[in-house]
Amino acid sequence: MDLRLDTGIFTLTQGSLVARDPDRIVVSCGEGAFFRLEHRDTTGWVQGVKWQEIGYLVADVTGFQDWSPVFQFEFWEADNETETPSLTVRMSLPPNARTRLALPIEALDSQHIFLPRTPGKLRSFVEGKPADPSRIHRFALSVRAGFEAQQLEIRDVRLTDAEPEYPLADVQLVDPFGQLRTRDWPGKTHGMEALAACLRNAAGQTAEYPAHWSRYGGWRNKRLEAKGFFSLQHDGRRWWLVDPEGCAFFSAGMDCVRPGDIGPVSSIRSLFEWVPPQAGEFAQAWEDSWWRDRFDDRQFNFAKANLIRVFGAAWWERWMSMTRSHLVRWGFNTIGAFSSPDFLREARMPYVLPLSDFPTTARTVFRDFPDVFSQEYHGNAARYAEQMRAYASDECLIGYFLRNEPEWAFAEHLEIAEELLDTEGPLETKERLIAFLPERYHGDVAAFNCAWQTDLPDFGGLRVRMRKAAARSAAAAKDLNDFSRIMIEEYVKVPSQAVRKVDPHHLNLGMRYAFILYENQLAGKEHFDVFSINCYKTDPSEVIRKTAALARMPVMIGEFHFGALDRGLQATGIIGVASQEERGKAYQAYVERAASIPACVGVQYFQLNDQAALGRPDGENYQIGFVDVCHKPYGALVEKAMEAHGRMYEIADGTLAATEVLPVRIISNIAS
């Protein structure tokens, strides 16, 4: 099947129509607005085809701005009469380049929030709970609101059985240094001479912490009990990390300290002006992907290639020395998550460690939530814990994150036990639920049926798939909420105890949740020393205070960042601001306001480098680095970071007030 949809079936409900013919629509919308092309069919069919029989929904899309637009596929189930879709799939694409977007209908099960890249497309993000294709009665094509006016062309909307080919626009978007060719900006590197001068100057510099800081970056002006490893202590007013010398320590960290970001090249080769062979001078700039990718077995790192251009075989030593000096001079005292293991060993700075390969099971409950009561989960947790053996005696290690941003926790209004009942096949965790409910109802299935408004012959009937069980009654919602807490507590407890057996010295820094959407996400917190959360705001104060009040323990921010579109890349990142100067103001305000909160023990910025011009392996292409692809620092950001780090200890101790200046924000242009 390859069925082209006549554009006449769509009704424009938002935005302005510029042009329309049978296979082409051009739509525009103003600053801060979006457009929506909508089609309704209450029969659950589209153009005579059932949604559940479709393989892919395909559209060729071109955005006519100098920044990445975010295209959306939106779906409503039959019982949803609101303007909020049941499920939305967002896809970012490069500007001014016609890009084929193909949505696999199987993605409507919402089991993965990040979809694999396809040639030309950038980031994809699935928002919402599972949508049943047989119950879809309305769908739309739209664009997410932007910080200025947008115009997009949509061609050849169609339904297909098989995945389509992905033709690329006939344009070169990236220059030999990994910069965008399509625009210029202040500070852009023009030529080899400019690249070499910048890198050689940076590589010749050295730095030391100020005299009132310890060798770990702790504050000598405030002494607490030295325990030989990093510890947590309360001074009567606030929580502190304490370094091995006994100095109070507020963690100002930098995530992803490594020589640049990788991105796919092979499948989109024509979009680059220059790509070297995989063997030869630039062999070390080719790397394996950390992302599921069907189109590129290897990725290219332009930032690393730029180091090789200037320093040759000595590139690693020069980059390591240069980067350590940058971090110390700028006042960072922590190497954050996802950093180079070699850099961690050689830099001898305090660091945090995200553990890899969080234990899972062959069959999961929802997205990446495992069968937590199974022996498989316990056995995999014991194997996972063994990776800590290599770090157990390192005094520079502050602590470890069990994992980063569980996908199951992205779903709003999620009741994980409800998803358990909506899962087919045997699961040990479902058997625990089936044992839990008879205890609650004293073995009386009639009382259970009355409470849940169901008609099961016995509790074993819960083994049969049940959709949206929490909506049956208030009693069902409460029972499932209570068991969800038990599930999440087990999810946390099992790996936490396994790691503690291997390494009793270092701090358990938690899960780095993306956000707290419901109180059950705090289940198992008693196994943490610090509750970590990634917080993308201009002012983190409310999130930190709320999280600390719920968790009743110290809080660490694992990620935050700010991006602008006045330099280099096509996307702002999660928080967009107006310029590089505003990025500096944003950084200072964030760090100082976090430090002023007694429960906060540190913040870590994401990330050292700008991301790849055409996206890292999962498609993120954010202008969020402290340095660009040519390793040139963003001066306005660095200046304000140094100011914030120079003030943070006095702010934390209550002798200085945090800045009141907040940045000028713009609407972010990202998929997630």
Rosetta blueprint (number, residue, H / E / L):
1 M L
2 D E
3 L E
4 R E
5 L L
6 D L
7 T H
8 G H
9 I H
10 F L
11 T E
12 L E
13 T E
14 Q E
15 G L
16 S E
17 L E
18 V E
19 A E
20 R E
21 D E
22 P L
23 D L
24 R E
25 I E
26 V E
27 V E
28 S E
29 C E
30 G L
31 E L
32 G L
33 A L
34 F L
35 F E
36 R E
37 L E
38 E E
39 H E
40 R E
41 D L
42 T L
43 T L
44 G L
45 W E
46 V E
47 Q L
48 G L
49 V E
50 K E
51 W H
52 Q H
53 E H
54 I L
55 G L
56 Y E
57 L E
58 V E
59 A E
60 D E
61 V E
62 T E
63 G E
64 F L
65 Q L
66 D L
67 W L
68 S L
69 P L
70 V E
71 F E
72 Q E
73 F E
74 E E
75 F E
76 W E
77 E E
78 A L
79 D L
80 N L
81 E L
82 T L
83 E L
84 T L
85 P L
86 S L
87 L E
88 T E
89 V E
90 R E
91 M E
92 S E
93 L L
94 P L
95 P L
96 N L
97 A L
98 R L
99 T E
100 R E
101 L E
102 A E
103 L E
104 P E
105 I H
106 E H
107 A H
108 L H
109 D H
110 S L
111 Q L
112 H L
113 I L
114 F L
115 L L
116 P L
117 R L
118 T L
119 P L
120 G L
121 K L
122 L L
123 R L
124 S E
125 F E
126 V E
127 E E
128 G E
129 K L
130 P L
131 A L
132 D L
133 P H
134 S H
135 R H
136 I E
137 H E
138 R E
139 F E
140 A E
141 L E
142 S E
143 V E
144 R L
145 A L
146 G L
147 F L
148 E L
149 A L
150 Q E
151 Q E
152 L E
153 E E
154 I E
155 R E
156 D E
157 V E
158 R E
159 L E
160 T E
161 D L
162 A L
163 E L
164 P L
165 E L
166 Y L
167 P L
168 L L
169 A L
170 D L
171 V L
172 Q L
173 L L
174 V E
175 D L
176 P L
177 F L
178 G L
179 Q L
180 L E
181 R L
182 T L
183 R L
184 D L
185 W L
186 P L
187 G L
188 K L
189 T L
190 H L
191 G L
192 M H
193 E H
194 A H
195 L H
196 A H
197 A H
198 C H
199 L H
200 R H
201 N H
202 A H
203 A H
204 G L
205 Q L
206 T L
207 A L
208 E L
209 Y L
210 P L
211 A L
212 H L
213 W E
214 S L
215 R L
216 Y L
217 G L
218 G L
219 W E
220 R E
221 N E
222 K E
223 R E
224 L L
225 E L
226 A L
227 K L
228 G L
229 F L
230 F L
231 S E
232 L E
233 Q E
234 H E
235 D L
236 G L
237 R L
238 R L
239 W E
240 W E
241 L E
242 V E
243 D L
244 P L
245 E L
246 G L
247 C E
248 A E
249 F E
250 F L
251 S E
252 A E
253 G E
254 M E
255 D L
256 C L
257 V L
258 R L
259 P L
260 G L
261 D L
262 I L
263 G E
264 P E
265 V L
266 S H
267 S H
268 I H
269 R H
270 S H
271 L H
272 F E
273 E L
274 W L
275 V L
276 P L
277 P L
278 Q L
279 A L
280 G L
281 E L
282 F L
283 A H
284 Q H
285 A H
286 W E
287 E E
288 D E
289 S L
290 W L
291 W L
292 R L
293 D L
294 R L
295 F L
296 D L
297 D L
298 R E
299 Q E
300 F E
301 N L
302 F H
303 A H
304 K H
305 A H
306 N H
307 L H
308 I H
309 R H
310 V H
311 F H
312 G H
313 A H
314 A H
315 W H
316 W H
317 E H
318 R H
319 W H
320 M H
321 S H
322 M H
323 T H
324 R H
325 S H
326 H H
327 L H
328 V H
329 R H
330 W H
331 G L
332 F L
333 N L
334 T E
335 I E
336 G L
337 A L
338 F L
339 S L
340 S L
341 P H
342 D H
343 F H
344 L H
345 R H
346 E H
347 A H
348 R L
349 M L
350 P L
351 Y E
352 V E
353 L E
354 P E
355 L L
356 S L
357 D L
358 F L
359 P L
360 T L
361 T L
362 A L
363 R L
364 T E
365 V E
366 F E
367 R L
368 D L
369 F E
370 P E
371 D L
372 V L
373 F L
374 S L
375 Q H
376 E H
377 Y H
378 H H
379 G H
380 N H
381 A H
382 A H
383 R H
384 Y H
385 A H
386 E H
387 Q H
388 M H
389 R H
390 A H
391 Y H
392 A L
393 S L
394 D L
395 E L
396 C L
397 L E
398 I E
399 G E
400 Y E
401 F E
402 L L
403 R L
404 N L
405 E L
406 P L
407 E H
408 W H
409 A H
410 F H
411 A L
412 E L
413 H L
414 L L
415 E L
416 I H
417 A H
418 E H
419 E H
420 L H
421 L H
422 D L
423 T L
424 E L
425 G L
426 P L
427 L L
428 E H
429 T H
430 K H
431 E H
432 R H
433 L H
434 I H
435 A H
436 F H
437 L H
438 P H
439 E H
440 R H
441 Y L
442 H L
443 G L
444 D L
445 V H
446 A H
447 A H
448 F H
449 N H
450 C H
451 A H
452 W H
453 Q L
454 T L
455 D L
456 L L
457 P L
458 D L
459 F H
460 G H
461 G H
462 L H
463 R H
464 V L
465 R L
466 M L
467 R L
468 K L
469 A H
470 A H
471 A H
472 R L
473 S L
474 A H
475 A H
476 A H
477 A H
478 K H
479 D H
480 L H
481 N H
482 D H
483 F H
484 S H
485 R H
486 I H
487 M H
488 I H
489 E H
490 E H
491 Y H
492 V H
493 K H
494 V H
495 P H
496 S H
497 Q H
498 A H
499 V H
500 R H
501 K H
502 V H
503 D L
504 P L
505 H L
506 H L
507 L E
508 N E
509 L L
510 G L
511 M L
512 R L
513 Y E
514 A L
515 F L
516 I L
517 L L
518 Y L
519 E H
520 N H
521 Q H
522 L H
523 A L
524 G L
525 K H
526 E H
527 H H
528 F L
529 D L
530 V L
531 F E
532 S E
533 I E
534 N L
535 C L
536 Y L
537 K L
538 T L
539 D L
540 P L
541 S H
542 E H
543 V H
544 I H
545 R H
546 K H
547 T H
548 A H
549 A H
550 L H
551 A H
552 R L
553 M L
554 P L
555 V E
556 M E
557 I E
558 G L
559 E L
560 F L
561 H L
562 F L
563 G E
564 A L
565 L L
566 D L
567 R L
568 G L
569 L L
570 Q L
571 A E
572 T L
573 G L
574 I L
575 I L
576 G E
577 V E
578 A L
579 S L
580 Q H
581 E H
582 E H
583 R H
584 G H
585 K H
586 A H
587 Y H
588 Q H
589 A H
590 Y H
591 V H
592 E H
593 R H
594 A H
595 A H
596 S L
597 I L
598 P L
599 A L
600 C E
601 V E
602 G E
603 V E
604 Q E
605 Y E
606 F L
607 Q L
608 L L
609 N E
610 D L
611 Q L
612 A L
613 A L
614 L L
615 G L
616 R L
617 P L
618 D L
619 G L
620 E L
621 N L
622 Y E
623 Q L
624 I L
625 G L
626 F L
627 V E
628 D L
629 V L
630 C L
631 H L
632 K L
633 P E
634 Y L
635 G H
636 A H
637 L H
638 V H
639 E H
640 K H
641 A H
642 M H
643 E H
644 A H
645 H H
646 G H
647 R H
648 M H
649 Y H
650 E H
651 I H
652 A H
653 D L
654 G L
655 T L
656 L L
657 A L
658 A L
659 T L
660 E L
661 V L
662 L L
663 P L
664 V L
665 R E
666 I E
667 I L
668 S L
669 N L
670 I L
671 A L
672 S L
